Amino acid sequence: MGAGALDPAGASDSLLDPDAVARTYLHVLRQDRSAWTWEIELRPRVERF
């Protein structure tokens, strides 16, 4: 991997940030009862569908 492959924070765009994953799950835990979800899919932004 070349030096340009990493952003200034040192994290690759192809990796999920553990803090972002934790914030997402905390959001699901604290979600409003009127708009409930029990399923979530987390993907890096560089992944193509």
C-alpha positions in Angstrom: 0.0 0.0 0.0 1.5 3.4 -1.0 1.6 6.4 1.2 -1.2 8.1 -0.7 -3.6 5.2 0.1 -4.1 6.4 3.7 -6.0 9.5 4.7 -4.3 12.0 7.1 -5.7 10.3 10.2 -4.0 7.0 9.0 -7.2 5.1 8.4 -7.9 3.5 5.0 -11.2 4.2 3.4 -11.7 0.5 3.0 -11.7 -0.1 6.7 -14.6 0.6 9.1 -13.8 3.0 11.9 -14.5 1.1 15.2 -15.7 4.4 16.8 -18.2 4.9 13.9 -19.4 1.3 14.3 -19.9 1.9 18.0 -21.8 5.2 17.4 -24.1 3.5 14.9 -25.0 0.7 17.3 -25.5 3.1 20.1 -27.9 5.0 17.8 -29.9 1.8 17.2 -30.0 1.1 21.0 -31.3 4.6 21.7 -33.7 4.9 18.7 -37.2 6.3 19.1 -39.9 3.7 19.5 -42.0 5.3 16.8 -39.4 4.5 14.1 -37.9 1.1 15.1 -35.3 -0.9 13.2 -33.7 -4.2 14.3 -31.5 -4.7 11.3 -28.4 -2.7 10.2 -25.7 -3.2 7.6 -22.4 -1.4 7.9 -20.1 -1.1 4.9 -17.0 1.0 4.0 -17.9 3.8 1.6 -15.5 2.4 -1.1 -17.4 -0.8 -1.4 -19.5 -1.1 -4.6 -22.9 -2.7 -4.7 
